[in-house]
Amino acid sequence: MCVLACCRRTHGSALFTRGETQALVTATLGTARDAQVLDELMGERTDTFLFHYNFPPYSVGETGMVGSPKRREIGHGRLAKRGVLAVMPDMDKFPYTVRVVSEITESNGSSSMASVCGASLALMDAGVPIKAAVAGIAMGLVKEGDNYVVLSDILGDEDHLGDMDFKVGGFPRRYLCIADGYQN
């Protein structure tokens, strides 16, 4: 289920729900002066597309501190950003800094791929001329001897009990982000 423009005061927003996983995604536009300046080994560079992925403890029914991003939030945020970055317009055609924030409100499946789907919708709602709509899905593999079954759109239990999970984001005939996790 998708609800567009669910946050009226943002430039663009989408509430993306798939099963028991939900992401509230907002897109905000700024000027080129709002770009993030990154200090690197060989000097500075600016980033005009910022993607923040927040996975608070309440999204999985837990309590805990909400503070600086943890390893999961950084990794899943980078994966989701790669899924959307390739469809962003060039700076000379769309001279704005774009910030996307994905807040996971509940999770029992691939929240990073829900973030990809929600980000695509929020960017379109904000009027960003993206090159194509992007979707993401998590796949799973369950093996028993020489037999195997591939599952699509896996839930948390299928991810935990399966032998491999595989996330892919993109659009027809083009993959933009891929991540896999193999469990022994």
PyMOL CGO cylinders between C-alpha atoms (Angstrom):
from pymol import cmd
from pymol.cgo import CYLINDER

trace = [
    CYLINDER, 0.00, 0.00, 0.00, 1.27, 3.47, -0.83, 0.3, 1, 1, 1, 1, 1, 1,
    CYLINDER, 1.27, 3.47, -0.83, 0.08, 6.84, 0.36, 0.3, 1, 1, 1, 1, 1, 1,
    CYLINDER, 0.08, 6.84, 0.36, 1.60, 9.86, -1.37, 0.3, 1, 1, 1, 1, 1, 1,
    CYLINDER, 1.60, 9.86, -1.37, 1.80, 13.38, 0.06, 0.3, 1, 1, 1, 1, 1, 1,
    CYLINDER, 1.80, 13.38, 0.06, 1.08, 12.06, 3.56, 0.3, 1, 1, 1, 1, 1, 1,
    CYLINDER, 1.08, 12.06, 3.56, 3.22, 14.82, 5.14, 0.3, 1, 1, 1, 1, 1, 1,
    CYLINDER, 3.22, 14.82, 5.14, 1.85, 18.07, 3.77, 0.3, 1, 1, 1, 1, 1, 1,
    CYLINDER, 1.85, 18.07, 3.77, 4.70, 20.33, 4.89, 0.3, 1, 1, 1, 1, 1, 1,
    CYLINDER, 4.70, 20.33, 4.89, 7.45, 18.41, 3.10, 0.3, 1, 1, 1, 1, 1, 1,
    CYLINDER, 7.45, 18.41, 3.10, 8.32, 18.80, -0.57, 0.3, 1, 1, 1, 1, 1, 1,
    CYLINDER, 8.32, 18.80, -0.57, 7.50, 15.14, -1.14, 0.3, 1, 1, 1, 1, 1, 1,
    CYLINDER, 7.50, 15.14, -1.14, 6.48, 12.20, 1.01, 0.3, 1, 1, 1, 1, 1, 1,
    CYLINDER, 6.48, 12.20, 1.01, 5.32, 8.61, 0.78, 0.3, 1, 1, 1, 1, 1, 1,
    CYLINDER, 5.32, 8.61, 0.78, 4.14, 6.03, 3.27, 0.3, 1, 1, 1, 1, 1, 1,
    CYLINDER, 4.14, 6.03, 3.27, 5.14, 2.69, 1.77, 0.3, 1, 1, 1, 1, 1, 1,
    CYLINDER, 5.14, 2.69, 1.77, 3.77, -0.51, 3.34, 0.3, 1, 1, 1, 1, 1, 1,
    CYLINDER, 3.77, -0.51, 3.34, 4.46, -4.06, 2.21, 0.3, 1, 1, 1, 1, 1, 1,
    CYLINDER, 4.46, -4.06, 2.21, 3.16, -6.73, 4.58, 0.3, 1, 1, 1, 1, 1, 1,
    CYLINDER, 3.16, -6.73, 4.58, 4.39, -5.92, 8.08, 0.3, 1, 1, 1, 1, 1, 1,
    CYLINDER, 4.39, -5.92, 8.08, 7.12, -3.55, 6.89, 0.3, 1, 1, 1, 1, 1, 1,
    CYLINDER, 7.12, -3.55, 6.89, 6.47, 0.17, 6.63, 0.3, 1, 1, 1, 1, 1, 1,
    CYLINDER, 6.47, 0.17, 6.63, 8.64, 3.15, 5.71, 0.3, 1, 1, 1, 1, 1, 1,
    CYLINDER, 8.64, 3.15, 5.71, 7.68, 6.81, 6.02, 0.3, 1, 1, 1, 1, 1, 1,
    CYLINDER, 7.68, 6.81, 6.02, 9.88, 8.54, 3.47, 0.3, 1, 1, 1, 1, 1, 1,
    CYLINDER, 9.88, 8.54, 3.47, 10.25, 12.29, 2.95, 0.3, 1, 1, 1, 1, 1, 1,
    CYLINDER, 10.25, 12.29, 2.95, 12.09, 14.22, 0.26, 0.3, 1, 1, 1, 1, 1, 1,
    CYLINDER, 12.09, 14.22, 0.26, 13.29, 17.77, 0.85, 0.3, 1, 1, 1, 1, 1, 1,
    CYLINDER, 13.29, 17.77, 0.85, 14.84, 20.09, -1.72, 0.3, 1, 1, 1, 1, 1, 1,
    CYLINDER, 14.84, 20.09, -1.72, 17.52, 22.65, -0.99, 0.3, 1, 1, 1, 1, 1, 1,
    CYLINDER, 17.52, 22.65, -0.99, 19.92, 24.85, -2.90, 0.3, 1, 1, 1, 1, 1, 1,
    CYLINDER, 19.92, 24.85, -2.90, 23.37, 23.82, -4.11, 0.3, 1, 1, 1, 1, 1, 1,
    CYLINDER, 23.37, 23.82, -4.11, 24.73, 25.59, -1.01, 0.3, 1, 1, 1, 1, 1, 1,
    CYLINDER, 24.73, 25.59, -1.01, 22.96, 22.96, 1.13, 0.3, 1, 1, 1, 1, 1, 1,
    CYLINDER, 22.96, 22.96, 1.13, 25.14, 20.17, -0.28, 0.3, 1, 1, 1, 1, 1, 1,
    CYLINDER, 25.14, 20.17, -0.28, 27.09, 18.09, 2.22, 0.3, 1, 1, 1, 1, 1, 1,
    CYLINDER, 27.09, 18.09, 2.22, 30.82, 18.83, 2.18, 0.3, 1, 1, 1, 1, 1, 1,
    CYLINDER, 30.82, 18.83, 2.18, 32.88, 15.67, 2.60, 0.3, 1, 1, 1, 1, 1, 1,
    CYLINDER, 32.88, 15.67, 2.60, 36.53, 15.81, 3.66, 0.3, 1, 1, 1, 1, 1, 1,
    CYLINDER, 36.53, 15.81, 3.66, 38.46, 13.09, 1.90, 0.3, 1, 1, 1, 1, 1, 1,
    CYLINDER, 38.46, 13.09, 1.90, 42.06, 12.04, 1.79, 0.3, 1, 1, 1, 1, 1, 1,
    CYLINDER, 42.06, 12.04, 1.79, 42.69, 13.95, -1.43, 0.3, 1, 1, 1, 1, 1, 1,
    CYLINDER, 42.69, 13.95, -1.43, 40.63, 17.06, -0.66, 0.3, 1, 1, 1, 1, 1, 1,
    CYLINDER, 40.63, 17.06, -0.66, 36.96, 17.91, -0.45, 0.3, 1, 1, 1, 1, 1, 1,
    CYLINDER, 36.96, 17.91, -0.45, 33.92, 16.96, -2.48, 0.3, 1, 1, 1, 1, 1, 1,
    CYLINDER, 33.92, 16.96, -2.48, 30.25, 17.79, -2.18, 0.3, 1, 1, 1, 1, 1, 1,
    CYLINDER, 30.25, 17.79, -2.18, 27.30, 15.43, -2.14, 0.3, 1, 1, 1, 1, 1, 1,
    CYLINDER, 27.30, 15.43, -2.14, 24.00, 16.83, -3.43, 0.3, 1, 1, 1, 1, 1, 1,
    CYLINDER, 24.00, 16.83, -3.43, 21.98, 13.67, -2.74, 0.3, 1, 1, 1, 1, 1, 1,
    CYLINDER, 21.98, 13.67, -2.74, 21.66, 12.77, 0.93, 0.3, 1, 1, 1, 1, 1, 1,
    CYLINDER, 21.66, 12.77, 0.93, 19.90, 9.62, 2.11, 0.3, 1, 1, 1, 1, 1, 1,
    CYLINDER, 19.90, 9.62, 2.11, 19.15, 9.03, 5.79, 0.3, 1, 1, 1, 1, 1, 1,
    CYLINDER, 19.15, 9.03, 5.79, 17.79, 5.66, 6.92, 0.3, 1, 1, 1, 1, 1, 1,
    CYLINDER, 17.79, 5.66, 6.92, 16.47, 5.46, 10.47, 0.3, 1, 1, 1, 1, 1, 1,
    CYLINDER, 16.47, 5.46, 10.47, 15.65, 2.11, 12.09, 0.3, 1, 1, 1, 1, 1, 1,
    CYLINDER, 15.65, 2.11, 12.09, 14.41, 2.89, 15.62, 0.3, 1, 1, 1, 1, 1, 1,
    CYLINDER, 14.41, 2.89, 15.62, 14.00, 0.04, 18.13, 0.3, 1, 1, 1, 1, 1, 1,
    CYLINDER, 14.00, 0.04, 18.13, 10.20, 0.43, 18.22, 0.3, 1, 1, 1, 1, 1, 1,
    CYLINDER, 10.20, 0.43, 18.22, 9.99, -0.69, 14.57, 0.3, 1, 1, 1, 1, 1, 1,
    CYLINDER, 9.99, -0.69, 14.57, 10.64, -4.26, 15.74, 0.3, 1, 1, 1, 1, 1, 1,
    CYLINDER, 10.64, -4.26, 15.74, 8.80, -4.02, 19.06, 0.3, 1, 1, 1, 1, 1, 1,
    CYLINDER, 8.80, -4.02, 19.06, 11.88, -3.32, 21.17, 0.3, 1, 1, 1, 1, 1, 1,
    CYLINDER, 11.88, -3.32, 21.17, 12.96, -0.51, 23.47, 0.3, 1, 1, 1, 1, 1, 1,
    CYLINDER, 12.96, -0.51, 23.47, 16.32, 1.15, 23.41, 0.3, 1, 1, 1, 1, 1, 1,
    CYLINDER, 16.32, 1.15, 23.41, 18.29, 4.28, 22.82, 0.3, 1, 1, 1, 1, 1, 1,
    CYLINDER, 18.29, 4.28, 22.82, 17.73, 6.32, 19.69, 0.3, 1, 1, 1, 1, 1, 1,
    CYLINDER, 17.73, 6.32, 19.69, 20.89, 8.20, 18.86, 0.3, 1, 1, 1, 1, 1, 1,
    CYLINDER, 20.89, 8.20, 18.86, 23.68, 8.13, 16.34, 0.3, 1, 1, 1, 1, 1, 1,
    CYLINDER, 23.68, 8.13, 16.34, 23.28, 5.69, 13.43, 0.3, 1, 1, 1, 1, 1, 1,
    CYLINDER, 23.28, 5.69, 13.43, 24.44, 2.14, 14.02, 0.3, 1, 1, 1, 1, 1, 1,
    CYLINDER, 24.44, 2.14, 14.02, 26.09, -0.28, 11.59, 0.3, 1, 1, 1, 1, 1, 1,
    CYLINDER, 26.09, -0.28, 11.59, 22.74, -1.55, 10.26, 0.3, 1, 1, 1, 1, 1, 1,
    CYLINDER, 22.74, -1.55, 10.26, 21.42, 1.96, 9.58, 0.3, 1, 1, 1, 1, 1, 1,
    CYLINDER, 21.42, 1.96, 9.58, 24.60, 3.00, 7.80, 0.3, 1, 1, 1, 1, 1, 1,
    CYLINDER, 24.60, 3.00, 7.80, 24.77, -0.13, 5.64, 0.3, 1, 1, 1, 1, 1, 1,
    CYLINDER, 24.77, -0.13, 5.64, 21.09, -0.28, 4.76, 0.3, 1, 1, 1, 1, 1, 1,
    CYLINDER, 21.09, -0.28, 4.76, 21.07, 3.46, 4.10, 0.3, 1, 1, 1, 1, 1, 1,
    CYLINDER, 21.07, 3.46, 4.10, 24.00, 3.15, 1.70, 0.3, 1, 1, 1, 1, 1, 1,
    CYLINDER, 24.00, 3.15, 1.70, 22.30, 0.24, -0.08, 0.3, 1, 1, 1, 1, 1, 1,
    CYLINDER, 22.30, 0.24, -0.08, 19.05, 2.18, -0.45, 0.3, 1, 1, 1, 1, 1, 1,
    CYLINDER, 19.05, 2.18, -0.45, 20.92, 5.29, -1.61, 0.3, 1, 1, 1, 1, 1, 1,
    CYLINDER, 20.92, 5.29, -1.61, 22.66, 3.29, -4.36, 0.3, 1, 1, 1, 1, 1, 1,
    CYLINDER, 22.66, 3.29, -4.36, 19.25, 2.03, -5.44, 0.3, 1, 1, 1, 1, 1, 1,
    CYLINDER, 19.25, 2.03, -5.44, 17.99, 5.55, -6.05, 0.3, 1, 1, 1, 1, 1, 1,
    CYLINDER, 17.99, 5.55, -6.05, 21.15, 7.51, -6.94, 0.3, 1, 1, 1, 1, 1, 1,
    CYLINDER, 21.15, 7.51, -6.94, 21.39, 6.20, -10.51, 0.3, 1, 1, 1, 1, 1, 1,
    CYLINDER, 21.39, 6.20, -10.51, 17.99, 7.64, -11.46, 0.3, 1, 1, 1, 1, 1, 1,
    CYLINDER, 17.99, 7.64, -11.46, 18.65, 11.09, -10.00, 0.3, 1, 1, 1, 1, 1, 1,
    CYLINDER, 18.65, 11.09, -10.00, 18.88, 13.90, -12.56, 0.3, 1, 1, 1, 1, 1, 1,
    CYLINDER, 18.88, 13.90, -12.56, 22.23, 15.51, -13.34, 0.3, 1, 1, 1, 1, 1, 1,
    CYLINDER, 22.23, 15.51, -13.34, 23.07, 18.65, -11.37, 0.3, 1, 1, 1, 1, 1, 1,
    CYLINDER, 23.07, 18.65, -11.37, 23.09, 20.81, -14.52, 0.3, 1, 1, 1, 1, 1, 1,
    CYLINDER, 23.09, 20.81, -14.52, 19.48, 19.77, -15.26, 0.3, 1, 1, 1, 1, 1, 1,
    CYLINDER, 19.48, 19.77, -15.26, 18.20, 19.89, -11.67, 0.3, 1, 1, 1, 1, 1, 1,
    CYLINDER, 18.20, 19.89, -11.67, 20.42, 22.20, -9.58, 0.3, 1, 1, 1, 1, 1, 1,
    CYLINDER, 20.42, 22.20, -9.58, 19.10, 21.27, -6.15, 0.3, 1, 1, 1, 1, 1, 1,
    CYLINDER, 19.10, 21.27, -6.15, 20.37, 19.37, -3.17, 0.3, 1, 1, 1, 1, 1, 1,
    CYLINDER, 20.37, 19.37, -3.17, 17.96, 16.55, -2.33, 0.3, 1, 1, 1, 1, 1, 1,
    CYLINDER, 17.96, 16.55, -2.33, 17.65, 14.99, 1.12, 0.3, 1, 1, 1, 1, 1, 1,
    CYLINDER, 17.65, 14.99, 1.12, 15.65, 11.78, 1.54, 0.3, 1, 1, 1, 1, 1, 1,
    CYLINDER, 15.65, 11.78, 1.54, 14.82, 10.49, 5.02, 0.3, 1, 1, 1, 1, 1, 1,
    CYLINDER, 14.82, 10.49, 5.02, 13.39, 7.00, 5.46, 0.3, 1, 1, 1, 1, 1, 1,
    CYLINDER, 13.39, 7.00, 5.46, 11.91, 6.34, 8.89, 0.3, 1, 1, 1, 1, 1, 1,
    CYLINDER, 11.91, 6.34, 8.89, 11.11, 2.67, 9.40, 0.3, 1, 1, 1, 1, 1, 1,
    CYLINDER, 11.11, 2.67, 9.40, 7.93, 2.49, 11.48, 0.3, 1, 1, 1, 1, 1, 1,
    CYLINDER, 7.93, 2.49, 11.48, 7.55, -1.30, 11.48, 0.3, 1, 1, 1, 1, 1, 1,
    CYLINDER, 7.55, -1.30, 11.48, 9.74, -4.08, 10.15, 0.3, 1, 1, 1, 1, 1, 1,
    CYLINDER, 9.74, -4.08, 10.15, 9.19, -7.76, 9.39, 0.3, 1, 1, 1, 1, 1, 1,
    CYLINDER, 9.19, -7.76, 9.39, 10.87, -7.91, 6.01, 0.3, 1, 1, 1, 1, 1, 1,
    CYLINDER, 10.87, -7.91, 6.01, 13.29, -5.88, 3.94, 0.3, 1, 1, 1, 1, 1, 1,
    CYLINDER, 13.29, -5.88, 3.94, 13.11, -2.34, 5.28, 0.3, 1, 1, 1, 1, 1, 1,
    CYLINDER, 13.11, -2.34, 5.28, 15.97, -1.20, 3.03, 0.3, 1, 1, 1, 1, 1, 1,
    CYLINDER, 15.97, -1.20, 3.03, 14.01, -2.23, -0.07, 0.3, 1, 1, 1, 1, 1, 1,
    CYLINDER, 14.01, -2.23, -0.07, 10.88, -0.57, 1.34, 0.3, 1, 1, 1, 1, 1, 1,
    CYLINDER, 10.88, -0.57, 1.34, 13.04, 2.54, 1.64, 0.3, 1, 1, 1, 1, 1, 1,
    CYLINDER, 13.04, 2.54, 1.64, 14.01, 2.29, -2.04, 0.3, 1, 1, 1, 1, 1, 1,
    CYLINDER, 14.01, 2.29, -2.04, 10.35, 2.03, -3.09, 0.3, 1, 1, 1, 1, 1, 1,
    CYLINDER, 10.35, 2.03, -3.09, 9.27, 4.83, -0.75, 0.3, 1, 1, 1, 1, 1, 1,
    CYLINDER, 9.27, 4.83, -0.75, 12.14, 7.09, -1.83, 0.3, 1, 1, 1, 1, 1, 1,
    CYLINDER, 12.14, 7.09, -1.83, 11.21, 6.71, -5.49, 0.3, 1, 1, 1, 1, 1, 1,
    CYLINDER, 11.21, 6.71, -5.49, 7.62, 7.69, -4.71, 0.3, 1, 1, 1, 1, 1, 1,
    CYLINDER, 7.62, 7.69, -4.71, 8.60, 10.60, -2.42, 0.3, 1, 1, 1, 1, 1, 1,
    CYLINDER, 8.60, 10.60, -2.42, 10.98, 11.99, -5.05, 0.3, 1, 1, 1, 1, 1, 1,
    CYLINDER, 10.98, 11.99, -5.05, 8.24, 11.88, -7.69, 0.3, 1, 1, 1, 1, 1, 1,
    CYLINDER, 8.24, 11.88, -7.69, 5.85, 13.55, -5.23, 0.3, 1, 1, 1, 1, 1, 1,
    CYLINDER, 5.85, 13.55, -5.23, 8.45, 16.31, -4.72, 0.3, 1, 1, 1, 1, 1, 1,
    CYLINDER, 8.45, 16.31, -4.72, 8.64, 16.90, -8.47, 0.3, 1, 1, 1, 1, 1, 1,
    CYLINDER, 8.64, 16.90, -8.47, 12.19, 15.60, -8.87, 0.3, 1, 1, 1, 1, 1, 1,
    CYLINDER, 12.19, 15.60, -8.87, 12.53, 14.49, -12.51, 0.3, 1, 1, 1, 1, 1, 1,
    CYLINDER, 12.53, 14.49, -12.51, 13.96, 11.04, -11.81, 0.3, 1, 1, 1, 1, 1, 1,
    CYLINDER, 13.96, 11.04, -11.81, 14.83, 8.95, -14.86, 0.3, 1, 1, 1, 1, 1, 1,
    CYLINDER, 14.83, 8.95, -14.86, 12.67, 5.97, -13.84, 0.3, 1, 1, 1, 1, 1, 1,
    CYLINDER, 12.67, 5.97, -13.84, 10.64, 4.64, -10.93, 0.3, 1, 1, 1, 1, 1, 1,
    CYLINDER, 10.64, 4.64, -10.93, 12.70, 2.29, -8.76, 0.3, 1, 1, 1, 1, 1, 1,
    CYLINDER, 12.70, 2.29, -8.76, 11.52, -0.77, -6.84, 0.3, 1, 1, 1, 1, 1, 1,
    CYLINDER, 11.52, -0.77, -6.84, 13.31, -3.10, -4.45, 0.3, 1, 1, 1, 1, 1, 1,
    CYLINDER, 13.31, -3.10, -4.45, 12.66, -6.62, -3.19, 0.3, 1, 1, 1, 1, 1, 1,
    CYLINDER, 12.66, -6.62, -3.19, 14.29, -9.15, -0.89, 0.3, 1, 1, 1, 1, 1, 1,
    CYLINDER, 14.29, -9.15, -0.89, 14.64, -12.74, -2.05, 0.3, 1, 1, 1, 1, 1, 1,
    CYLINDER, 14.64, -12.74, -2.05, 15.51, -15.80, 0.01, 0.3, 1, 1, 1, 1, 1, 1,
    CYLINDER, 15.51, -15.80, 0.01, 17.02, -19.21, -0.64, 0.3, 1, 1, 1, 1, 1, 1,
    CYLINDER, 17.02, -19.21, -0.64, 16.21, -22.35, 1.33, 0.3, 1, 1, 1, 1, 1, 1,
    CYLINDER, 16.21, -22.35, 1.33, 18.28, -25.48, 0.63, 0.3, 1, 1, 1, 1, 1, 1,
    CYLINDER, 18.28, -25.48, 0.63, 17.67, -29.08, 1.65, 0.3, 1, 1, 1, 1, 1, 1,
    CYLINDER, 17.67, -29.08, 1.65, 20.34, -31.38, 0.21, 0.3, 1, 1, 1, 1, 1, 1,
    CYLINDER, 20.34, -31.38, 0.21, 20.36, -30.89, -3.56, 0.3, 1, 1, 1, 1, 1, 1,
    CYLINDER, 20.36, -30.89, -3.56, 16.92, -29.28, -3.57, 0.3, 1, 1, 1, 1, 1, 1,
    CYLINDER, 16.92, -29.28, -3.57, 16.31, -25.59, -3.14, 0.3, 1, 1, 1, 1, 1, 1,
    CYLINDER, 16.31, -25.59, -3.14, 13.46, -23.11, -3.17, 0.3, 1, 1, 1, 1, 1, 1,
    CYLINDER, 13.46, -23.11, -3.17, 13.71, -19.40, -3.99, 0.3, 1, 1, 1, 1, 1, 1,
    CYLINDER, 13.71, -19.40, -3.99, 11.34, -17.18, -1.99, 0.3, 1, 1, 1, 1, 1, 1,
    CYLINDER, 11.34, -17.18, -1.99, 10.36, -13.66, -3.00, 0.3, 1, 1, 1, 1, 1, 1,
    CYLINDER, 10.36, -13.66, -3.00, 9.50, -10.78, -0.69, 0.3, 1, 1, 1, 1, 1, 1,
    CYLINDER, 9.50, -10.78, -0.69, 10.74, -12.63, 2.39, 0.3, 1, 1, 1, 1, 1, 1,
    CYLINDER, 10.74, -12.63, 2.39, 9.64, -11.97, 5.95, 0.3, 1, 1, 1, 1, 1, 1,
    CYLINDER, 9.64, -11.97, 5.95, 11.87, -11.81, 9.01, 0.3, 1, 1, 1, 1, 1, 1,
    CYLINDER, 11.87, -11.81, 9.01, 11.45, -15.52, 9.88, 0.3, 1, 1, 1, 1, 1, 1,
    CYLINDER, 11.45, -15.52, 9.88, 12.21, -16.58, 6.31, 0.3, 1, 1, 1, 1, 1, 1,
    CYLINDER, 12.21, -16.58, 6.31, 15.31, -14.39, 6.37, 0.3, 1, 1, 1, 1, 1, 1,
    CYLINDER, 15.31, -14.39, 6.37, 16.45, -15.82, 9.71, 0.3, 1, 1, 1, 1, 1, 1,
    CYLINDER, 16.45, -15.82, 9.71, 15.73, -19.49, 8.93, 0.3, 1, 1, 1, 1, 1, 1,
    CYLINDER, 15.73, -19.49, 8.93, 16.78, -19.44, 5.28, 0.3, 1, 1, 1, 1, 1, 1,
    CYLINDER, 16.78, -19.44, 5.28, 20.22, -20.15, 3.85, 0.3, 1, 1, 1, 1, 1, 1,
    CYLINDER, 20.22, -20.15, 3.85, 20.64, -16.89, 1.97, 0.3, 1, 1, 1, 1, 1, 1,
    CYLINDER, 20.64, -16.89, 1.97, 18.93, -13.53, 1.56, 0.3, 1, 1, 1, 1, 1, 1,
    CYLINDER, 18.93, -13.53, 1.56, 19.39, -11.38, -1.49, 0.3, 1, 1, 1, 1, 1, 1,
    CYLINDER, 19.39, -11.38, -1.49, 18.21, -7.79, -1.92, 0.3, 1, 1, 1, 1, 1, 1,
    CYLINDER, 18.21, -7.79, -1.92, 17.92, -6.16, -5.31, 0.3, 1, 1, 1, 1, 1, 1,
    CYLINDER, 17.92, -6.16, -5.31, 16.69, -2.74, -6.37, 0.3, 1, 1, 1, 1, 1, 1,
    CYLINDER, 16.69, -2.74, -6.37, 16.24, -1.31, -9.82, 0.3, 1, 1, 1, 1, 1, 1,
    CYLINDER, 16.24, -1.31, -9.82, 13.87, -0.99, -12.73, 0.3, 1, 1, 1, 1, 1, 1,
    CYLINDER, 13.87, -0.99, -12.73, 13.19, -3.21, -15.78, 0.3, 1, 1, 1, 1, 1, 1,
    CYLINDER, 13.19, -3.21, -15.78, 16.41, -4.45, -17.38, 0.3, 1, 1, 1, 1, 1, 1,
    CYLINDER, 16.41, -4.45, -17.38, 18.67, -2.55, -14.96, 0.3, 1, 1, 1, 1, 1, 1,
    CYLINDER, 18.67, -2.55, -14.96, 19.81, -3.43, -11.44, 0.3, 1, 1, 1, 1, 1, 1,
    CYLINDER, 19.81, -3.43, -11.44, 20.96, -0.51, -9.33, 0.3, 1, 1, 1, 1, 1, 1,
    CYLINDER, 20.96, -0.51, -9.33, 21.80, -2.12, -6.00, 0.3, 1, 1, 1, 1, 1, 1,
    CYLINDER, 21.80, -2.12, -6.00, 22.46, -5.69, -4.97, 0.3, 1, 1, 1, 1, 1, 1,
    CYLINDER, 22.46, -5.69, -4.97, 23.34, -7.15, -1.57, 0.3, 1, 1, 1, 1, 1, 1,
    CYLINDER, 23.34, -7.15, -1.57, 23.44, -10.72, -0.38, 0.3, 1, 1, 1, 1, 1, 1,
    CYLINDER, 23.44, -10.72, -0.38, 23.92, -12.48, 2.90, 0.3, 1, 1, 1, 1, 1, 1,
    CYLINDER, 23.92, -12.48, 2.90, 24.83, -16.16, 2.96, 0.3, 1, 1, 1, 1, 1, 1,
    CYLINDER, 24.83, -16.16, 2.96, 24.26, -18.10, 6.17, 0.3, 1, 1, 1, 1, 1, 1,
    CYLINDER, 24.26, -18.10, 6.17, 25.90, -21.45, 6.90, 0.3, 1, 1, 1, 1, 1, 1,
]
cmd.load_cgo(trace, "trace")
